[in-house]
Amino acid sequence: MVEVKSKGKTGSLLFVICLGASLVPFMSSALNLALPYINEELSLDAVMSGWVPASYMLSTAILQIPCARIADMIGRRKIFIWGAVLFTIFSVMSGLATTGTGLIVYRFLSGVGSAMMFGTSTAILTSSVPVEKRGTALGTIAATVYFSLAAGPFLGGMLTQYFTWHSLFYVSALVSLMVAIGAILVIKEDWKEETKSKFDIIGSILFAIGLSSLIYGFSELPHIKGFVLIGVGITILIVFGIYEKKQEYPVFNIRVFLENRVFRLSSISALINYSATFAISFMLSLYLQYVRGLSPRDAGLILIVQSMVQALVSLKSGRLSDKMSATFLTTMGMAIIAVGLFGLCFITDTTSYYFLITLLVLLGFGFGIFSSPNTNIVMSSVEKKNYSMASATLGTMRLTGQSFSMGIAIMAISLMVGNVKITPSVHDELIVSMKITFVIFFVLCLFGVYASSVREKRRSKGA
C-alpha cells in the first residue's frame, strides 16, 4: 500500500469527513419522528414501516467491505466522492417517492452510496492524522455523529411538522452534495495499492447473500421462513470464511480477524453494542407519539437528550483514549448502557418523563464513553495496509448490528402487533413488544461487557 500524506490541511479534511458522518445519524433519528406521517401518507403497516430504515442499513452493511476492497484497488478518494454523489441522487428520489415500495427501494440504493463513503472515510482520516492525535480526531467524528443524532429529532420534527417528511430527504441530499464538493476540493490523494490485484467477486456475492439472509431472517421470526433464512445465512457466512482464507486477494482478510485478538473482540464489541442500542430510538419514537400522544417536535425534544449527552461525552472519551486504557473506557461504557436498558424494561403507558429522560442520559453517557475508544482500538490494532479493511469491518459491524437491532424490534412488533396499522387498540401490544425488545437488548449488552473486557489480556500480541 502506498501511504501518502494528505496535501490538504487536516482540519479541512476532518470537516469534510465529519460532514459526511453526520448524514446517517441525522436521517436515522429524524426519520424515526417522521415514520408516523410516512405510514399515514403511504399506507404502511407496522412491519413495512420498520423496513424504511432497515432497507438502508441492510445495503450499507452488505456493501461496505466490498466497497473498501474496491477502494484499495482504484483509490479511496474516488470511492468516497462517488458514494456522496449516489447518496445525493437517491436521497432526492426518496423525497419524491409516492409508494412505500418505492421509498424502501430508494433507501436501499441510498445505502450503496453510504457504503462507498463510510467504507473509506475512517481509513482516509486514519491515514492523514498522526497516531498521537488519532483518538482526538475519532472523538471529533463521534461527537459529530451524536450532535447529528441530537439535531435529528428536533430539526426532523420541525421539518416534518411544517414542511412534510419529504423535506428530510432533500436536506440530506443537500448536505451530501456539499460533502462531494468538499471532498473534491480537500482530499488530494488517492490511497491505493501499488500493484493491481483482482477483485474477489465470488467472496463478495457470498458475503452479500449470507448477511442479507441473516438480517432478513430476523425480521421474519417467529415464522418458519425466518429460521430457514437465518440457518442459510449462517451457513453461507461460514462457507464465505473458509473461501476467503484460501484467496490471494480476499474481499475480507479473514486471517487478520482470526489471528488478531484485539481487532476481533473489538469488532465483536461494536457489533453487540449497536445490536443492543440502535432500535431504542425507533421504539421510543413510536411509544412517545402513539402511546403518549406527543407531537414529532415534543417527542424529538425528549429523544434529543441521549444524543446530546453522547456528543459531549464522546469528545472527552476520544481524548482520554489517547492517554489511558481504551479497554477500560469501552467496558465501563457498555456496563452503563446495560443499566439504562434494564430501566427501559419497566416502562409503562404512565411512566414519568423524568424517569425516561434519566435513562436516556445514562444511555447517552455509556455510548459516548464506548464509541470513540473502541474505534481507536480497532484502527490502532492493524497495520496501515489494512486500514480500509478495518474501517469497513467496523462500519459493517455497526450497520449489521443496527440491522439486527431493527430486526429484533420488527420481530417483537410482528409477534405482538402483527401486520396492522398502529392504532389505540394495539397500544398495549406495542408496549409489550417494546419491553421484549429491551429485555433482549439488555442480555446482549451483558455479553458485550464480557467481550470488551477480555481483549486487554493479550493486547500486546494482538496488535
Residue pairs with C-beta under 8 A, 6 or more apart in sequence:
1 72
1 191
1 192
1 193
1 194
1 384
1 385
2 191
2 192
2 193
2 194
3 127
3 191
3 384
4 189
4 191
5 128
5 189
6 13
6 127
6 128
6 187
6 188
6 189
7 188
7 189
8 186
8 187
8 188
9 186
10 128
10 129
10 137
12 182
12 186
13 124
13 125
13 128
13 186
13 187
14 125
14 129
14 137
14 140
14 141
15 182
15 186
16 179
16 182
16 183
16 186
16 187
17 121
17 124
17 125
17 141
18 140
18 141
18 144
19 144
19 175
19 178
19 179
19 182
20 80
20 84
20 117
20 118
20 121
20 176
20 179
20 183
21 118
21 121
21 141
21 144
21 145
21 148
22 144
22 145
22 147
22 148
22 175
23 87
23 114
23 117
23 148
23 172
23 175
23 176
23 179
24 60
24 114
24 118
24 145
25 145
25 146
25 148
25 149
25 152
25 307
26 148
26 149
26 151
26 152
26 155
26 156
26 172
26 175
27 152
27 168
27 169
27 172
28 53
28 149
28 152
28 278
28 281
29 148
29 149
29 150
29 152
29 153
29 156
29 281
29 303
29 307
30 152
30 153
30 155
30 156
30 157
30 159
30 160
30 168
31 52
31 53
31 156
31 168
32 53
32 152
32 153
32 156
32 281
32 282
32 285
32 303
33 152
33 153
33 156
33 157
33 160
33 285
33 289
33 296
33 299
33 300
33 303
34 156
34 160
34 165
34 168
34 296
35 49
35 52
35 282
35 285
35 286
36 286
36 289
36 290
36 296
36 422
37 160
37 164
37 165
37 296
38 44
38 49
38 52
38 100
38 103
38 165
39 45
39 49
39 421
39 422
41 165
42 97
42 98
42 99
42 100
42 103
43 100
44 52
44 100
45 419
45 420
45 421
46 413
46 414
46 417
46 418
46 419
46 420
46 421
46 422
47 219
47 410
47 413
47 414
47 419
48 100
48 104
48 419
50 219
50 282
50 406
50 409
50 410
50 413
51 104
51 219
51 410
52 100
52 103
52 104
52 107
53 107
53 282
53 406
54 215
54 219
54 403
54 406
54 407
54 410
55 104
55 105
55 107
55 108
55 111
56 107
56 108
56 110
56 111
56 114
57 111
57 399
57 402
57 403
57 406
58 108
58 111
58 212
58 215
58 216
58 403
59 108
59 109
59 110
59 111
59 112
59 114
59 115
60 111
60 112
60 114
60 115
60 118
60 395
60 399
61 111
61 115
61 211
61 215
61 396
61 399
61 400
61 402
61 403
62 115
62 207
62 208
62 211
62 212
63 111
63 112
63 115
63 116
63 119
63 208
64 115
64 118
64 119
64 392
64 395
64 396
64 399
65 119
65 204
65 207
65 251
65 252
65 389
65 392
65 393
65 396
66 115
66 204
66 207
66 208
66 251
67 79
67 83
67 115
67 116
67 119
67 120
67 392
68 119
68 120
68 123
68 388
68 389
68 391
68 392
69 199
69 200
69 204
69 251
69 252
69 388
69 389
69 392
70 79
70 199
71 78
71 79
71 80
71 116
71 119
71 120
71 123
71 192
71 388
72 192
72 193
72 197
72 388
72 389
73 192
73 193
73 196
73 197
73 199
74 190
74 192
75 190
75 191
75 192
76 120
76 123
76 124
76 190
76 191
76 192
76 388
77 124
77 183
77 187
77 188
77 189
77 190
77 191
78 190
79 116
79 119
79 120
80 116
80 117
80 120
80 121
80 124
80 183
80 187
81 180
81 183
81 184
81 187
82 113
82 116
83 112
83 113
83 114
83 115
83 116
83 117
83 118
83 119
83 120
84 113
84 117
84 176
84 177
84 179
84 180
84 183
85 113
85 180
86 109
86 110
86 112
86 113
86 116
87 110
87 113
87 114
87 117
87 172
87 173
87 176
88 113
88 173
88 176
88 177
88 180
89 113
89 173
90 106
90 107
90 109
90 110
90 112
90 113
91 110
91 169
91 170
91 172
91 173
91 176
92 169
92 170
92 173
93 106
93 109
94 103
94 106
94 107
94 110
94 169
95 166
95 167
95 168
95 169
95 170
95 173
96 166
97 103
97 106
113 176
115 395
117 179
118 395
119 388
119 391
119 392
119 395
120 388
120 391
120 392
121 391
122 138
122 141
122 375
122 379
122 387
122 390
122 391
122 394
122 395
123 191
123 387
123 388
123 390
123 391
123 392
124 187
124 191
125 137
125 138
125 141
126 134
126 379
126 387
126 391
127 191
127 384
127 387
129 137
131 380
132 322
133 322
134 322
134 376
134 379
134 380
135 318
135 319
135 320
135 321
135 322
135 326
135 372
135 373
135 376
136 318
136 319
136 322
137 318
138 318
138 321
138 372
138 375
138 376
138 379
139 314
139 315
139 316
139 317
139 318
139 319
139 321
139 372
140 315
140 318
141 372
142 310
142 314
142 315
142 317
142 318
142 368
142 371
142 372
142 375
143 311
143 312
143 314
143 315
143 318
144 311
145 311
145 314
145 371
146 307
146 308
146 310
146 311
146 314
146 364
146 367
146 368
147 307
147 308
147 311
148 307
149 281
149 306
149 307
149 310
149 311
150 304
150 307
150 308
150 310
150 311
151 304
151 307
152 300
152 307
153 281
153 285
153 299
153 300
153 301
153 302
153 303
153 304
153 307
154 297
154 300
154 301
154 304
156 168
156 296
156 300
157 295
157 296
157 297
157 298
157 299
157 300
157 301
158 297
158 300
159 165
159 167
159 168
159 171
160 167
160 168
160 296
161 295
161 296
161 297
191 388
197 248
197 249
198 248
198 249
199 249
199 251
200 244
200 247
200 249
200 250
200 251
202 243
203 240
203 243
203 244
203 247
203 250
203 251
203 252
204 251
206 236
206 237
206 239
206 240
206 243
207 237
207 240
207 251
207 252
209 233
209 236
210 232
210 233
210 234
210 235
210 236
210 237
210 239
210 240
211 233
211 237
211 400
212 233
213 229
213 230
213 232
213 233
213 236
214 229
214 230
214 233
214 234
214 237
215 233
215 400
215 403
215 404
215 407
216 229
216 407
217 225
217 226
217 227
217 228
217 229
217 230
217 231
217 232
217 233
217 407
218 226
218 230
218 403
218 404
218 407
218 408
218 410
218 411
219 226
219 406
219 407
219 410
219 411
219 414
220 226
220 229
221 227
221 230
221 411
221 414
221 415
222 411
222 414
222 415
226 411
240 252
241 254
244 250
244 251
244 252
244 253
244 254
245 254
245 255
245 258
252 389
252 393
253 386
253 389
256 263
256 382
256 386
256 389
256 390
257 263
257 264
257 267
257 393
258 264
260 381
260 382
260 462
260 463
261 455
261 458
261 459
261 461
261 462
262 377
262 381
262 455
262 458
262 459
262 462
262 463
263 378
263 381
263 382
263 390
263 393
263 462
263 463
264 462
265 451
265 452
265 454
265 455
266 330
266 374
266 377
266 378
266 381
266 452
266 455
267 378
267 393
267 394
267 397
268 397
268 451
269 330
269 334
269 370
269 374
269 448
269 451
269 452
269 455
270 374
270 375
270 378
270 394
270 397
270 398
270 401
271 397
271 398
271 400
271 401
271 404
272 401
272 444
272 445
272 447
272 448
272 451
273 334
273 337
273 367
273 370
273 371
273 374
273 401
273 445
273 448
274 397
274 398
274 399
274 400
274 401
274 402
274 404
274 405
275 401
275 402
275 404
275 405
275 408
275 441
275 444
276 337
276 341
276 401
276 405
276 441
276 442
276 444
276 445
276 448
277 337
277 341
277 363
277 367
277 405
277 441
277 445
278 401
278 402
278 405
278 406
279 402
279 405
279 406
279 408
279 409
279 437
279 441
280 306
280 341
280 344
280 363
280 438
280 441
281 303
281 306
282 406
282 409
283 409
283 433
283 434
283 437
283 438
284 302
284 303
284 356
284 434
285 299
285 303
286 422
286 430
286 434
287 347
287 430
287 431
287 434
288 294
288 298
288 299
288 302
288 303
289 295
289 296
289 299
290 422
290 427
290 430
291 349
291 427
291 430
291 431
292 349
294 302
302 353
302 356
302 357
302 360
303 360
305 357
305 360
305 361
305 364
306 360
306 361
306 363
306 364
306 367
307 364
308 364
309 360
309 361
309 364
309 365
309 368
310 364
310 365
310 367
310 368
310 371
311 368
312 368
313 364
313 365
313 368
313 369
314 368
314 369
314 371
314 372
317 329
317 333
317 368
317 369
317 370
317 371
317 372
317 373
318 372
318 373
318 376
320 329
320 373
321 329
321 372
321 373
321 376
321 377
322 376
325 456
326 373
326 374
326 376
326 377
327 373
327 377
327 452
327 453
327 455
327 456
327 459
328 456
329 369
329 370
329 373
330 369
330 370
330 373
330 374
330 377
330 452
331 449
331 452
331 453
332 366
332 369
333 365
333 366
333 367
333 368
333 369
333 370
333 371
333 373
334 366
334 370
334 445
334 448
334 449
334 452
335 366
335 449
336 362
336 363
336 365
336 366
336 369
337 362
337 363
337 366
337 367
337 370
337 445
337 448
338 366
338 442
338 445
338 446
338 448
338 449
339 362
339 366
340 359
340 360
340 362
340 363
340 366
341 363
341 438
341 441
341 442
341 445
342 442
343 355
343 358
343 359
343 362
344 359
344 438
345 435
345 438
345 439
345 442
346 435
347 356
347 431
347 434
347 435
347 438
348 431
349 427
349 428
349 431
370 452
374 452
375 394
377 455
378 390
378 393
378 394
379 387
379 390
379 391
379 394
380 463
381 390
381 462
381 463
382 389
382 390
382 463
405 441
408 437
408 440
408 441
409 433
409 437
412 433
412 434
412 436
412 437
412 440
413 430
413 433
415 433
415 436
416 429
416 430
416 432
416 433
416 436
417 426
417 429
417 430
417 433
420 426
422 430
455 462
